[in-house]
Amino acid sequence: MIYTVTFNPSLDYIVSVKDFQMGKTNRTCAEQMLPGGKGINVSTVLHNLGIENTALGFTAGFTGEELIRKMKEIGFHCDFISLEHGCSRINIKMKDFDGTEINGQGPFVSRDAIRQLMKKLERLQADDTLVLAGSIPESMPDSTYRDILSALEGRGIRFVVDATKNLLLNVLEYRPFLIKPNNHELGEIFGVTLSTREDVIPYAKKLQERGARNVLVSMAGQGAVLVAENGEIHKLPAPAGTLVNAVGAGDSMVAGFLAGWTQRQDYRHAFYMGVSAGSASAFSDCLASAEEIDAVYRSLASD
């Protein structure tokens, strides 16, 4: 079973506004309200690909109730802890201005709530996969990722970590099965600028030397690179297509990789599935369907 954890989920309010003007009243011409957060995005795409999974994390208030309703509507299993105070956040995504968004803070997560989550995670068994993705609320300790992997170490669980800076670096000693920085995040770790697929390879290997087993580097329009634990290096340019919505593309890449690995235990196939899923989501209004992912995969395989 694959489990995802989203510590600070959101309702993503994705809007299009024609001729947006600062200081003026602007009206949307299109809008969507979707369950959001990196782990939830991974769970959604895994579900779309027919891979059974369970989403964990924290919700609160009326927005948390709507998050649960929307996740159940999509069809994947969720087992979130309901917090007593506050509300899950609403994040505003400006579709016409790629990368422009306003993200809420999220509710306070108590120590008792963290203990409840740990009890759920203690039920994981050998060969289960645990995906930790995204930021943590300010109310949670900076050591949260590290604390979870430390508690579950040695139990044969595959750890997947999609986080930045110290959240990522502090867990490498626990030999995560997969990490997925983008080229900018990877460059920031080492104080360098990484512009090409060849550039990222030596720095991905440095993260392997620190403990990561497989390093998947997303590079937006430059494609992606996988430095695998068996010594294989896979590179792909970005598939041809029109960027529609970049929200969740990196999370889709993680989901595609895990789906591909689950299917064949082959790194090339997993990498192609990851790139296909990430690109298909970027080309779609919503997170990609299995049919959209398959179409991109076939185009890559035929090149």
Long-range contacts (C-beta under 8 A, 24 or more apart in sequence): 1-52, 1-53, 1-54, 1-124, 1-128, 1-129, 2-46, 2-51, 2-52, 2-53, 2-54, 2-128, 2-129, 2-130, 2-131, 2-258, 2-262, 3-53, 3-54, 3-55, 3-56, 3-121, 3-124, 3-128, 3-129, 3-130, 3-131, 4-39, 4-40, 4-42, 4-43, 4-46, 4-53, 4-54, 4-55, 4-56, 4-130, 4-131, 4-133, 5-39, 5-55, 5-56, 5-57, 5-117, 5-121, 5-130, 5-131, 5-132, 5-133, 5-148, 6-37, 6-38, 6-39, 6-40, 6-55, 6-56, 6-57, 6-133, 6-134, 7-57, 7-58, 7-109, 7-134, 7-135, 7-136, 7-137, 7-140, 7-144, 8-37, 8-57, 8-58, 8-89, 8-106, 8-134, 8-135, 8-136, 8-137, 9-35, 9-36, 9-37, 9-39, 9-40, 9-57, 9-58, 9-59, 9-64, 9-67, 9-80, 9-88, 9-89, 10-35, 10-36, 10-37, 10-67, 10-88, 10-89, 10-90, 10-91, 10-103, 10-104, 10-106, 11-35, 11-36, 11-63, 11-66, 11-67, 11-70, 11-88, 11-89, 11-90, 11-91, 12-36, 12-90, 12-91, 12-93, 12-247, 13-90, 13-91, 13-92, 13-93, 14-93, 14-95, 14-245, 14-247, 15-92, 15-93, 15-94, 15-95, 16-95, 16-96, 17-94, 17-96, 18-96, 20-94, 20-96, 20-97, 30-95, 32-285, 32-286, 33-70, 34-70, 34-286, 34-287, 35-67, 35-70, 35-71, 35-74, 36-91, 36-247, 36-248, 37-133, 37-134, 38-133, 38-134, 38-162, 38-250, 38-251, 39-131, 39-132, 39-133, 39-134, 39-251, 40-67, 40-71, 41-133, 41-248, 41-251, 41-252, 41-255, 41-287, 42-131, 42-133, 42-162, 42-251, 42-252, 42-254, 42-255, 42-258, 43-71, 43-76, 43-78, 43-255, 44-74, 44-76, 44-248, 44-255, 44-287, 45-248, 45-251, 45-252, 45-255, 45-256, 45-259, 45-277, 45-281, 45-287, 45-288, 46-76, 46-255, 46-258, 46-259, 47-74, 47-75, 47-76, 48-287, 48-288, 48-289, 48-290, 48-293, 49-255, 49-256, 49-259, 49-277, 49-290, 49-293, 50-290, 51-255, 51-258, 51-259, 51-262, 52-77, 53-77, 54-78, 54-79, 55-79, 55-80, 56-80, 56-81, 56-117, 56-120, 56-121, 57-81, 57-117, 58-82, 58-83, 58-88, 58-107, 58-109, 58-113, 58-117, 59-83, 59-88, 60-84, 60-85, 60-86, 60-87, 60-88, 60-107, 61-86, 61-87, 61-88, 61-107, 62-87, 63-87, 63-88, 63-89, 63-90, 64-88, 64-107, 79-120, 81-113, 81-116, 81-117, 81-120, 83-107, 83-108, 83-109, 83-110, 83-113, 84-110, 93-247, 95-245, 98-243, 98-246, 99-246, 101-247, 105-137, 105-138, 106-137, 107-137, 108-137, 108-139, 109-137, 109-139, 109-140, 110-139, 114-140, 114-144, 118-148, 118-151, 121-148, 121-151, 121-152, 122-151, 122-152, 124-152, 124-155, 124-157, 125-155, 125-156, 125-157, 126-155, 126-156, 126-157, 127-156, 127-157, 127-158, 128-157, 128-158, 129-157, 129-158, 129-159, 129-160, 129-177, 129-258, 130-157, 130-158, 130-159, 130-160, 131-160, 131-161, 131-162, 131-254, 131-258, 132-159, 132-160, 132-161, 132-162, 132-163, 132-171, 133-160, 133-161, 133-162, 133-163, 133-251, 133-254, 134-162, 134-163, 135-163, 135-167, 136-167, 142-166, 142-167, 143-170, 145-170, 145-171, 146-170, 146-171, 146-174, 149-174, 149-176, 150-174, 160-254, 160-258, 162-250, 162-251, 162-254, 164-188, 165-189, 169-210, 172-207, 172-210, 172-211, 172-212, 173-210, 173-211, 174-211, 175-211, 175-212, 175-213, 176-211, 176-212, 176-213, 177-213, 177-214, 178-212, 178-213, 178-214, 178-215, 178-216, 178-254, 178-257, 178-258, 179-207, 179-212, 179-214, 179-215, 179-216, 180-215, 180-216, 180-217, 180-218, 180-250, 180-253, 180-254, 180-257, 181-207, 181-215, 181-217, 181-218, 182-217, 182-218, 182-219, 182-220, 182-250, 183-217, 183-218, 183-219, 183-222, 186-217, 195-222, 196-222, 197-222, 197-223, 197-224, 197-225, 197-235, 197-237, 200-225, 201-225, 201-227, 201-233, 214-267, 216-253, 216-254, 216-257, 216-271, 216-274, 218-249, 218-250, 218-253, 218-278, 220-246, 223-275, 224-253, 224-271, 224-274, 224-275, 224-278, 226-267, 226-270, 226-271, 226-274, 228-267, 228-271, 230-267, 232-267, 232-268, 234-267, 234-268, 234-271, 236-271, 236-272, 236-275, 236-300, 238-279, 239-275, 239-276, 239-279, 239-296, 239-299, 239-300, 240-299, 241-279, 241-282, 241-283, 241-296, 242-283, 243-282, 243-283, 244-282, 244-283, 244-284, 244-285, 245-281, 245-282, 245-284, 245-285, 245-286, 246-282, 248-281, 248-287, 249-278, 249-279, 249-281, 249-282, 250-278, 251-287, 252-277, 252-278, 252-280, 252-281, 252-282, 252-287, 252-288, 253-277, 253-278, 256-293, 272-297, 272-300, 272-301, 273-297, 275-300, 276-300
